Amino acid sequence: MTGEHQHRRQVIALAIAAVCVEAIYWFLSTAGHVTERPHFYLTFLDDLAEGFRRGHLYMASAVPAELLRKANPFAGENHAYWYWDASLHAGHYYLYWGPVPALLLAVAKTVLRVHTIVYDEVVVFGLASLQLAAGTWIVGRAARSFFDDPPISLQVMAVVVIGFANPTPYNLGRGAVYEAAIVGGQAFLLLGIACAAEALARPHRSRGYLIAAGSAWAFALGSRVSLAPAVALMVAATAWVQAGPGKGWGSRLRGWVRAALPAGLPLAAALFGLLLYNRLRFDAWLEFGRRYQLTWIAAPTSWRYLLPSLYSFLLRDPTLSCRFPFVFAIPDLGARAFPAWWHLPDGYFVYEQVAGVLVASPWSWLVPAAVLAFARDSRPGASWAVAIATLGATAALFPAMTVASATNRYLGDAVGGLSLLGAFAAFGLYHRLRGRTALRRAALAGTLALGVLTAWSGLALGFLGQYAHFPSNNPALANKLVQKLSLCGGPPAPLPK
């Protein structure tokens, strides 16, 4: 098979896989209505987008005069007047989430001349689609340029896992402003990785792709500012490989600086823009709006919350049942969420659902193989790919682990990196077993099985989402699926609690 024919075959296969994933996204996000998209959730993003379109930085909704007359508008007794979770300052509402999703919506509404309200879940769906497209692009480029063209079946499975690994379907199940920040950050994080991969694979056009990578990472930062450590490290790692070997540390450092500038300058401009945005809104460069948030749910941050959150994100068990869809994440577990001997730090609370990565996403079992196999790999592209995915799986999630409670949607900060690490491990393992036909076939079958289990687990968790999305919004179809597909050998078991 010629290289051109193989490339065409790869592109077609990956495109078909992505389209199939996208179709299931639509089915889940519309709660099975398919031909229409009912309005399920919130309009935070549209409200801020309309504010931008009117030429100011605050939301279009006016603050009730009754609330402004209160001596302390933030007191819980005034909640009847609140715009829940918005930030109130100087008589206007703002959002503490990054402005990029709302800015994109404002541009889209202006260009397309949309005059109706656009619900948050429409923006989340669009960002999830971008995340999928960027992940598919990375898989195709990495397979061709860094990992010796693994089988198409493995590449397709990588795309399926990127699409369905928890919590992406789960976040589509309650597509609100909370999810928009996470999914938007992840979409642009992966888009930046895709552009950086092109820069390494096509050195003659590297500057343009590095600028594009830095711009995408700037958009990621503008969606979710907690990604700042991850994107800074990604720029540094990409520049280090791009600079290549030098004669001595001084030469290597100068080369690194030159390579870092194309990607780093858009990122520095975005960081300054975000800080200026804060200054114009709240009269403080480092105030993002959390201090002015209208809520009574305290979510402090501290290093002492790191271990319980790490346990939750890695090892919190989902509940298995014979009832369709078989995998459930239970809310409000309280003490049941941790081993009996675990003493939680003061202020840490357990309420929202979490399904630990090592339990609910078996594809992640491949991650150690990726790190060990390529930590000292002589191929710069392969080593870079593993390093950049590792940063996406760790540094991107780390800030969320200091919050006083874990929630499943936060895993969206790491889902792209984890999925890519598993894919790169599968690609590398297949290559290393060349000439050992039986072992290679067994490894391929085992890897595909892990991918199927991961995809199903993610879809199952997305069927319910945070607030029983599908059953609540299409009970007739949900009950039919439960009746037909449950494995209980009688009436379906009740929902686990």
C-alpha positions in Angstrom: 0.0 0.0 0.0 1.5 3.4 -1.0 1.9 6.1 1.5 -0.6 8.3 -0.2 -3.2 5.6 -0.3 -2.6 4.6 3.4 -3.0 8.3 4.4 -6.3 8.6 2.5 -7.5 5.4 4.2 -6.5 6.7 7.6 -8.2 10.1 7.1 -11.5 8.4 5.9 -11.5 6.0 8.8 -10.9 8.6 11.5 -13.4 11.0 9.9 -16.1 8.3 9.9 -15.3 7.5 13.6 -15.5 11.2 14.5 -18.8 11.6 12.7 -20.3 8.6 14.5 -19.2 9.9 17.8 -20.7 13.3 16.9 -24.0 11.7 16.1 -24.1 10.0 19.5 -23.2 13.4 21.1 -26.3 14.8 19.4 -28.5 11.9 20.6 -27.3 12.3 24.2 -27.4 16.0 24.4 -30.9 16.2 22.9 -32.0 13.4 25.3 -33.0 11.3 22.3 -35.3 13.9 20.7 -32.8 14.0 17.7 -34.9 16.1 15.4 -35.2 19.0 17.8 -33.2 20.5 20.6 -35.4 21.3 23.6 -34.1 24.0 25.9 -32.9 22.3 29.0 -30.7 24.5 31.1 -29.2 28.0 31.5 -28.4 31.1 29.5 -25.4 32.5 31.4 -23.3 32.6 28.2 -26.0 34.3 26.1 -26.5 36.9 28.8 -22.8 37.8 28.9 -22.6 37.6 25.1 -25.4 40.1 24.8 -23.5 42.4 27.2 -20.5 42.2 25.0 -22.6 43.0 21.9 -23.9 46.1 23.7 -20.4 47.3 24.3 -19.8 46.6 28.0 -18.3 43.9 30.1 -21.2 43.0 32.4 -24.2 40.8 31.7 -27.3 42.1 29.9 -29.6 41.2 32.8 -30.3 44.0 35.2 -29.8 43.6 38.9 -33.1 43.9 40.7 -33.5 47.2 42.5 -34.7 45.3 45.6 -31.3 43.5 45.8 -29.3 46.7 45.4 -31.2 48.3 48.3 -30.2 45.6 50.7 -27.5 46.4 53.2 -25.7 43.2 52.4 -26.9 41.8 49.0 -24.7 38.7 49.5 -26.5 37.6 52.6 -28.3 34.2 52.1 -31.6 35.7 53.2 -31.7 37.7 49.9 -31.3 34.7 47.6 -34.8 35.2 46.1 -33.3 38.2 44.3 -30.1 36.6 43.2 -28.8 35.6 39.8 -27.4 32.4 41.2 -23.6 32.0 40.8 -23.2 35.3 39.0 -20.8 37.8 40.5 -22.4 41.1 41.7 -20.2 44.2 41.7 -20.9 47.9 41.3 -24.5 47.3 40.4 -23.9 44.8 37.6 -23.7 41.1 37.1 -20.5 39.4 35.8 -19.2 35.9 35.4 -16.1 34.6 37.1 -15.6 32.0 34.4 -13.4 32.8 31.5 -14.9 35.1 28.8 -13.9 33.1 25.7 -17.1 30.9 25.3 -19.3 34.0 25.6 -17.1 36.0 23.3 -17.3 33.3 20.7 -21.1 33.2 21.1 -21.3 37.0 20.7 -19.2 36.8 17.4 -21.3 33.8 16.2 -24.6 35.6 16.9 -23.4 38.8 15.2 -22.1 37.0 12.1 -25.1 34.7 11.7 -27.6 37.4 12.7 -29.1 35.4 15.5 -31.6 37.3 17.5 -32.9 34.6 19.8 -31.5 33.3 23.1 -28.9 30.6 22.7 -28.8 28.2 25.6 -25.6 27.2 27.3 -25.9 23.6 26.1 -25.6 24.7 22.5 -22.2 26.3 23.2 -21.1 23.2 25.2 -22.1 21.0 22.3 -20.1 23.1 19.9 -17.0 23.1 22.1 -17.3 19.3 22.7 -17.3 18.9 18.9 -14.2 21.1 18.6 -12.5 18.9 21.3 -13.4 15.8 19.3 -12.1 17.3 16.1 -8.8 18.4 17.7 -8.3 15.0 19.4 -8.9 13.2 16.0 -6.4 15.5 14.4 -3.8 14.7 17.0 -4.3 10.9 16.7 -3.9 11.0 12.9 -0.8 13.2 13.0 0.9 11.3 15.9 0.2 7.9 14.2 1.7 9.0 10.9 4.7 11.0 12.2 5.6 9.8 15.7 4.4 6.2 16.1 5.1 4.2 12.9 1.6 4.0 11.5 -0.2 1.6 14.0 -3.3 -0.3 12.8 -6.3 1.7 11.7 -8.4 -0.2 14.3 -6.2 1.2 17.1 -6.4 4.8 15.7 -10.2 4.5 15.4 -10.4 3.2 19.0 -8.3 6.2 20.2 -10.8 8.6 18.6 -13.7 6.7 20.2 -12.1 6.9 23.6 -11.3 10.6 23.2 -14.9 11.1 22.3 -16.6 9.0 25.0 -14.2 8.7 28.0 -15.7 10.1 31.2 -16.6 12.9 31.7 -17.2 14.2 28.2 -20.7 12.6 27.7 -21.5 13.4 31.4 -20.7 17.1 30.7 -22.9 17.1 27.7 -25.7 15.7 29.9 -25.9 19.1 31.7 -24.4 21.5 29.3 -24.3 24.7 31.4 -21.8 27.5 31.9 -20.0 25.2 34.4 -19.3 22.7 31.7 -18.6 25.3 29.0 -15.5 26.5 30.9 -14.1 23.0 31.2 -15.0 21.7 27.8 -13.9 25.0 26.2 -10.6 24.8 28.0 -10.0 21.2 26.9 -11.1 21.9 23.3 -8.5 24.6 22.9 -5.9 22.8 24.9 -6.1 19.9 22.4 -6.3 22.2 19.4 -3.0 23.8 20.6 -1.4 20.3 20.9 -2.6 19.5 17.4 -1.0 22.7 16.0 2.2 22.0 18.0 2.3 18.5 16.6 2.1 19.9 13.1 5.0 22.3 13.9 7.2 19.4 14.9 6.2 17.2 11.9 6.5 20.0 9.4 9.6 22.0 10.3 9.5 24.2 7.2 6.2 25.6 8.4 6.8 25.4 12.1 6.6 29.1 12.9 3.0 29.5 11.7 1.9 26.4 13.5 3.6 27.5 16.7 1.7 30.8 16.5 -1.5 28.9 16.0 -0.7 26.6 18.9 0.0 29.6 21.2 -3.2 31.2 20.1 -5.2 28.1 20.8 -3.7 27.8 24.2 -4.5 31.4 24.8 -8.1 30.6 24.1 -7.9 27.7 26.5 -6.6 30.1 29.2 -9.5 32.4 28.4 -11.9 29.6 28.9 -10.5 28.2 32.1 -7.7 30.1 33.8 -6.7 27.2 36.0 -5.1 25.7 32.8 -2.3 28.4 33.1 0.3 26.0 34.6 -0.4 23.4 31.9 -0.2 25.7 28.9 2.9 27.3 30.2 4.6 23.9 30.5 3.3 22.9 27.1 4.9 25.9 25.5 8.2 25.2 27.3 8.2 21.5 26.3 7.3 22.2 22.7 10.0 24.8 22.4 12.6 22.6 23.9 12.0 19.9 21.3 11.6 22.4 18.5 14.9 24.0 19.3 16.8 20.8 18.9 20.3 19.9 20.2 22.7 22.8 20.7 26.4 23.1 21.5 26.3 23.6 25.2 23.6 24.8 27.5 23.9 28.4 26.5 23.3 27.6 22.8 20.4 25.3 23.7 18.8 28.0 25.9 19.0 30.6 23.2 17.5 28.2 20.8 14.7 27.4 23.3 13.9 31.1 23.7 13.7 31.6 20.0 11.4 28.6 19.6 9.2 29.6 22.5 8.5 33.1 21.3 6.0 32.2 18.5 3.8 30.2 20.9 4.6 32.2 24.0 3.7 35.7 22.8 0.0 35.0 22.1 -0.2 33.3 25.5 1.4 36.3 27.2 -1.0 38.6 25.4 -3.9 36.5 26.6 -2.8 36.5 30.2 -2.4 40.3 30.1 -5.8 40.6 28.5 -7.4 38.5 31.2 -5.8 40.5 34.0 -6.9 43.7 32.3 -10.4 42.3 32.0 -10.4 41.8 35.8 -9.1 45.3 36.4 -11.8 46.8 34.3 -14.6 44.8 36.0 -13.5 44.5 39.6 -10.8 47.2 40.0 -8.3 44.5 40.8 -5.9 42.7 38.4 -6.2 39.3 40.2 -9.9 39.3 41.1 -11.8 37.0 38.8 -15.1 37.4 40.5 -15.3 34.6 43.0 -15.3 37.1 46.0 -18.5 38.6 44.6 -20.3 35.4 43.7 -24.0 35.1 44.7 -24.0 31.7 46.3 -24.0 30.1 49.8 -21.9 27.1 48.7 -18.4 27.8 49.9 -15.7 26.1 47.8 -12.4 27.1 49.5 -9.0 25.9 48.2 -6.2 24.4 50.2 -3.3 22.0 49.8 -4.9 19.8 52.5 -7.7 18.9 50.1 -5.2 17.5 47.6 -5.2 13.8 48.8 -8.9 13.3 49.2 -9.5 14.8 45.8 -6.7 12.7 44.3 -8.3 9.6 45.7 -11.7 10.6 44.4 -10.5 11.4 40.9 -8.5 8.1 40.7 -10.2 5.5 42.8 -13.8 6.6 43.7 -15.9 3.6 42.7 -18.9 3.9 40.3 -21.8 1.6 41.2 -22.5 -1.4 38.9 -26.0 -2.7 38.4 -27.9 -5.0 36.1 -30.1 -2.0 35.3 -29.3 -0.2 32.0 -26.9 1.6 31.5 -25.1 -0.6 34.2 -22.6 2.0 35.4 -23.7 4.8 37.8 -22.1 7.6 39.7 -24.0 8.2 43.0 -24.4 11.7 44.5 -24.2 12.5 48.2 -22.2 9.5 49.2 -20.9 11.1 52.3 -18.6 8.9 54.3 -19.2 6.0 51.9 -17.0 7.8 49.3 -13.8 7.0 51.3 -12.4 4.0 53.2 -13.6 3.9 56.8 -10.1 4.8 58.1 -9.8 8.0 56.1 -10.1 11.2 58.1 -11.2 14.1 55.8 -9.7 17.5 56.5 -12.0 20.2 57.9 -14.1 21.9 55.3 -13.9 19.1 52.7 -17.4 17.9 51.7 -18.7 15.1 49.5 -21.8 15.7 47.5 -21.5 15.6 43.7 -20.9 12.4 41.6 -17.4 11.2 40.8 -16.3 8.1 38.9 -12.5 7.5 39.4 -10.4 7.3 36.3 -8.7 4.0 37.2 -12.1 2.3 37.8 -14.4 3.9 35.2 -11.8 4.4 32.4 -9.8 1.2 31.9 -8.0 2.8 28.9 -6.0 4.7 31.6 -4.4 1.4 32.6 -2.2 1.9 29.6 -0.8 5.2 30.9 2.2 3.8 32.9 3.3 1.9 29.8 3.4 5.1 27.8 5.4 7.0 30.4 7.9 4.2 30.9 8.3 3.3 27.3 8.9 6.7 26.0 10.5 8.6 28.9 13.9 7.9 27.2 12.8 7.4 23.7 15.3 8.6 21.1 12.6 9.8 18.8 11.9 13.4 19.7 8.3 13.4 18.3 7.3 10.4 20.4 8.9 11.7 23.6 7.3 15.1 23.0 3.8 13.5 22.4 4.0 11.5 25.7 5.3 14.5 27.6 2.7 16.9 26.3 -0.1 14.4 27.0 1.2 13.8 30.5 1.0 17.6 31.2 -2.5 17.5 29.9 -3.4 14.7 32.3 -1.7 16.1 35.4 -0.9 19.9 35.4 -4.3 20.6 33.8 -6.2 18.9 36.7 -3.9 19.8 39.5 -5.6 23.2 40.5 -9.0 21.5 40.7 -7.6 19.0 43.3 -7.1 21.8 45.8 -10.8 22.6 45.9 -12.8 21.5 49.0 -14.9 19.0 47.0 -14.4 16.7 44.0 -16.9 16.6 41.2 -17.0 14.5 38.0 -17.0 17.4 35.6 -13.5 18.5 36.8 -12.1 15.3 35.2 -12.8 17.1 31.9 -9.6 19.0 32.6 -7.6 15.8 32.2 -9.7 13.7 29.8 -7.8 14.6 26.7 -4.3 14.0 28.1 -5.3 10.7 29.7 -7.0 9.5 26.4 -4.0 10.5 24.4 -1.5 8.8 26.8 -3.5 5.6 26.5 -3.5 5.9 22.7 0.3 6.5 22.5 0.9 3.6 24.8 -1.2 1.3 22.6 0.7 2.6 19.5 4.1 2.1 21.1 3.2 -1.4 22.4 2.1 -2.6 19.0 5.3 -1.3 17.4 7.5 -3.0 20.0 5.9 -6.4 19.5 6.7 -6.5 15.8 7.8 -10.0 14.8 5.9 -11.6 17.7 2.6 -12.2 16.0 0.7 -14.0 18.8 1.6 -11.4 21.5 0.9 -8.6 19.1 -2.6 -9.9 18.4 -3.3 -10.5 22.1 -2.1 -6.9 22.9 -4.3 -5.5 20.1 -7.3 -7.4 21.3 -6.7 -6.4 25.0 -6.2 -2.8 24.1 -9.4 -2.6 22.0 -11.3 -4.3 24.9 -10.1 -1.6 27.3 -11.2 1.0 24.8 -14.7 -0.5 24.5 -15.1 -0.7 28.3 -13.9 3.0 28.7 -16.3 4.2 26.0 -19.3 2.3 27.4 -18.6 3.6 30.9 -18.4 7.1 29.7 -21.6 6.8 27.7 -23.4 5.2 30.7 -22.4 8.0 33.0 -23.5 10.5 30.3 -26.9 8.9 30.0 -27.8 10.2 33.4 -25.4 13.1 33.6 -25.4 15.3 36.7 -29.2 15.6 37.0 -30.6 12.5 35.3 -30.5 14.4 32.0 -31.9 11.7 29.7 -34.6 10.2 31.9 -35.8 13.6 33.1 -36.1 15.1 29.6 -37.3 12.0 27.7 -38.8 9.6 30.2 -40.7 7.5 27.7 -37.6 6.6 25.7 -35.5 6.3 28.8 -37.9 3.8 30.4 -38.1 1.9 27.1 -34.3 1.5 27.0 -34.2 0.4 30.6 -36.9 -2.2 30.1 -35.4 -3.6 26.9 -31.7 -3.5 27.7 -31.5 -4.3 31.5 -29.9 -7.6 32.4 -31.8 -8.2 35.7 -33.8 -11.3 34.6 -37.0 -9.7 35.7 -38.2 -6.2 36.4 -35.2 -3.7 36.2 -33.5 -3.0 39.5 -34.2 0.4 41.0 -31.7 3.2 40.5 -28.7 2.7 42.8 -28.5 5.1 45.8 
